[in-house]
Amino acid sequence: MATPAKRVAPAATRREFLKAAAATGATAAAPYVITSKALGDATTPPASDRIVMGGIGIGNMGSGDQNAFLGMPGVQYVAVCDVRKKWREEGKARADKKYGNGDCAAYVDFRELLARDDIDAVHIATPDHWHAIMTIAACRGGKDVYLQKPETLTLREGPLMVGAARRYGRVVSGGSQRVLGDYRGIVDPCWAGEVGTIKELDISVGGPSLFCALPGLPTPPDIDWELWLGPAPWEPYNPGRCDGNFGTGGNSWRSYSDYSGGSLTDWGAHHFGGAIFAADLRELQPVKVVYHPADGKHGPYVSAEYPNAVAIHHNRPQPLRPGKPSVAHQGAIQIHGDGVKREPKAVPLYRNGAGSIYADFIECVKTREKPFRDIELAVNTMATPHMIAIAYRLERSLEWDRAAQAFKGDEEANRLVDRARREPWII
């Protein structure tokens, strides 16, 4: 694998040059040509004010993210990266079509994209096992990050990602558009105080990921299999391991424990995210996860208990509690309160009236505010399904020490807080 070229800071960035030229009326020598498009018009900001972006992981959800950013007048999209030739070429073609040129660069290795000094921000939509490594590398490289959910694959990754964002002064936004966009029907009455003090929440979503035993097959020439695996254990190529379909029951990377937390973290990022936001638990982490064994009629389930005495139950049998006020979203989320009307609070929204989580991110890149789904809030949210998964695996209850980021007195559980990674992909 090639080592990326050493970064050399230019005397002036392209945007600095354009600003100076526009201010002085100076004539630019090639290759810096001041065009009407560069200076902007009524619908397009000047190049000096645009956010220069690239995308890493550009298939499936990544293509949707790319289209969202391509549609924003304040964004100049200049690069794509994917280990698959098909996604790489299609991503480049979308950007080139948007601008009517062939300028979008296409990379196999994300480190080459991150080495570019002209890129302000990246969006990342790779399989989950790459999220932490790429986000931390992007922060170190001076890039802001829009990161697809689920933001983390392990509990340990979260604080490292938050630390990188804070240390390097980067804007890092988690990517669940559903938390605010789809779940207002439960968010608004909860923040308005209509269900009273929230006591319990029920989340109905699938379980943890599966072990993968798919047989090895010849690796096709249009994928860099070694780079696709990256930090994950080496396994021979099989298209079912790396298929990006949204299923979690097999034959997709979302199904398997080497690359994902399964439905519990994939769809769970949406459902736990929406419920935790509605109950205003985003700044908290559970203090305990309680394992409830099967009772002969129902399978096991796990409850996460928060320091303010609120409990979130995953797949609890018969979750509806007669006589208690509740709000629900399509059966996947049920929130139960005591019914005593409480003082309403204003619902936190996207920054400065931004109409989407993508626009919220771009607004925060400009203002340097924390985005709606700031990485620390996303990490807190993902801690809950990660702890629940560990309780299922060990079939016992666990206590969590947030300050130490460790389970209390449980060496076996603490070995599951993180996982080994193949060199050189160490964090």
Secondary structure as the mmCIF struct_conf table of DSSP 4:
data_model
#
loop_
_struct_conf.conf_type_id
_struct_conf.id
_struct_conf.beg_label_comp_id
_struct_conf.beg_label_asym_id
_struct_conf.beg_label_seq_id
_struct_conf.end_label_comp_id
_struct_conf.end_label_asym_id
_struct_conf.end_label_seq_id
HELX_LH_PP_P HELX_LH_PP_P1 ALA A 2 ARG A 7
BEND BEND1 ALA A 11 ALA A 12
HELX_RH_AL_P HELX_RH_AL_P1 ARG A 14 THR A 24
TURN_TY1_P TURN_TY1_P1 GLY A 25 GLY A 25
HELX_LH_PP_P HELX_LH_PP_P2 ALA A 26 ALA A 29
TURN_TY1_P TURN_TY1_P2 ALA A 30 PRO A 31
HELX_RH_AL_P HELX_RH_AL_P2 SER A 36 LEU A 39
BEND BEND2 ALA A 42 THR A 44
HELX_RH_3T_P HELX_RH_3T_P1 ALA A 47 ASP A 49
BEND BEND3 ARG A 50 ARG A 50
STRN STRN1 ILE A 51 ILE A 56
BEND BEND4 GLY A 57 GLY A 57
BEND BEND5 GLY A 59 GLY A 59
TURN_TY1_P TURN_TY1_P3 ASN A 60 ASN A 60
HELX_RH_AL_P HELX_RH_AL_P3 MET A 61 LEU A 70
TURN_TY1_P TURN_TY1_P4 GLY A 71 GLY A 71
TURN_TY1_P TURN_TY1_P5 PRO A 73 GLY A 74
STRN STRN2 VAL A 75 CYS A 81
BEND BEND6 VAL A 83 VAL A 83
STRN STRN3 ARG A 84 ARG A 84
HELX_RH_AL_P HELX_RH_AL_P4 LYS A 85 TYR A 99
TURN_TY1_P TURN_TY1_P6 GLY A 100 GLY A 100
BEND BEND7 ASN A 101 GLY A 102
STRN STRN4 ALA A 105 TYR A 107
BEND BEND8 VAL A 108 ASP A 109
HELX_RH_AL_P HELX_RH_AL_P5 PHE A 110 LEU A 114
TURN_TY1_P TURN_TY1_P7 ALA A 115 ALA A 115
TURN_TY1_P TURN_TY1_P8 ASP A 117 ASP A 118
STRN STRN5 ALA A 121 ILE A 124
BEND BEND9 THR A 126 THR A 126
HELX_RH_3T_P HELX_RH_3T_P2 ASP A 128 TRP A 130
HELX_RH_AL_P HELX_RH_AL_P6 HIS A 131 ARG A 140
TURN_TY1_P TURN_TY1_P9 GLY A 141 GLY A 142
STRN STRN6 ASP A 144 LEU A 147
HELX_LH_PP_P HELX_LH_PP_P3 GLN A 148 GLN A 148
BEND BEND10 LYS A 149 PRO A 150
BEND BEND11 LEU A 153 THR A 154
TURN_TY1_P TURN_TY1_P10 LEU A 155 ARG A 156
HELX_RH_AL_P HELX_RH_AL_P7 GLU A 157 ARG A 167
TURN_TY1_P TURN_TY1_P11 TYR A 168 GLY A 169
STRN STRN7 VAL A 172 GLY A 174
TURN_TY1_P TURN_TY1_P12 GLN A 177 GLN A 177
HELX_RH_AL_P HELX_RH_AL_P8 ARG A 178 GLY A 181
TURN_TY1_P TURN_TY1_P13 ASP A 182 ASP A 182
HELX_RH_AL_P HELX_RH_AL_P9 ARG A 184 TRP A 191
TURN_TY1_P TURN_TY1_P14 ALA A 192 VAL A 195
BEND BEND12 THR A 197 THR A 197
STRN STRN8 ILE A 198 ILE A 203
STRN STRN9 LEU A 210 LEU A 210
HELX_LH_PP_P HELX_LH_PP_P4 LEU A 214 GLY A 216
HELX_LH_PP_P HELX_LH_PP_P5 PRO A 218 PRO A 220
TURN_TY1_P TURN_TY1_P15 PRO A 221 ASP A 222
STRN STRN10 ILE A 223 ILE A 223
HELX_RH_AL_P HELX_RH_AL_P10 TRP A 225 LEU A 229
TURN_TY1_P TURN_TY1_P16 GLY A 230 PRO A 231
BEND BEND13 ALA A 232 ALA A 232
HELX_LH_PP_P HELX_LH_PP_P6 PRO A 233 TRP A 234
HELX_RH_AL_P HELX_RH_AL_P11 PRO A 239 CYS A 242
BEND BEND14 PHE A 246 PHE A 246
BEND BEND15 GLY A 249 SER A 252
HELX_RH_3T_P HELX_RH_3T_P3 TRP A 253 SER A 255
STRN STRN11 TYR A 256 TYR A 256
TURN_TY1_P TURN_TY1_P17 SER A 257 TYR A 259
TURN_TY1_P TURN_TY1_P18 GLY A 262 GLY A 262
HELX_RH_AL_P HELX_RH_AL_P12 SER A 263 ALA A 278
TURN_TY1_P TURN_TY1_P19 ALA A 279 ASP A 280
TURN_TY1_P TURN_TY1_P20 ARG A 282 GLU A 283
BEND BEND16 VAL A 287 VAL A 287
STRN STRN12 LYS A 288 HIS A 292
BEND BEND17 GLY A 296 HIS A 298
STRN STRN13 TYR A 301 GLU A 305
TURN_TY1_P TURN_TY1_P21 PRO A 307 ASN A 308
BEND BEND18 ALA A 309 ALA A 309
STRN STRN14 ALA A 311 HIS A 314
BEND BEND19 ASN A 315 ASN A 315
BEND BEND20 PRO A 317 GLN A 318
TURN_TY1_P TURN_TY1_P22 PRO A 322 GLY A 323
BEND BEND21 LYS A 324 LYS A 324
STRN STRN15 SER A 326 HIS A 329
TURN_TY1_P TURN_TY1_P23 GLN A 330 ALA A 332
STRN STRN16 ILE A 333 GLY A 337
HELX_LH_PP_P HELX_LH_PP_P7 ALA A 346 PRO A 348
BEND BEND22 TYR A 350 TYR A 350
HELX_RH_3T_P HELX_RH_3T_P4 ARG A 351 GLY A 353
BEND BEND23 GLY A 355 SER A 356
HELX_RH_AL_P HELX_RH_AL_P13 ILE A 357 THR A 367
HELX_LH_PP_P HELX_LH_PP_P8 GLU A 369 PRO A 371
TURN_TY1_P TURN_TY1_P24 PHE A 372 ARG A 373
STRN STRN17 ASP A 374 ASP A 374
HELX_RH_AL_P HELX_RH_AL_P14 ILE A 375 LEU A 394
TURN_TY1_P TURN_TY1_P25 GLU A 395 GLU A 395
BEND BEND24 ARG A 396 ARG A 396
STRN STRN18 LEU A 398 ASP A 401
TURN_TY1_P TURN_TY1_P26 ARG A 402 GLN A 405
STRN STRN19 ALA A 406 PHE A 407
TURN_TY1_P TURN_TY1_P27 LYS A 408 GLY A 409
HELX_RH_AL_P HELX_RH_AL_P15 GLU A 411 ASN A 414
TURN_TY1_P TURN_TY1_P28 ARG A 415 LEU A 416
BEND BEND25 VAL A 417 ASP A 418
TURN_TY1_P TURN_TY1_P29 GLU A 423 PRO A 424
#
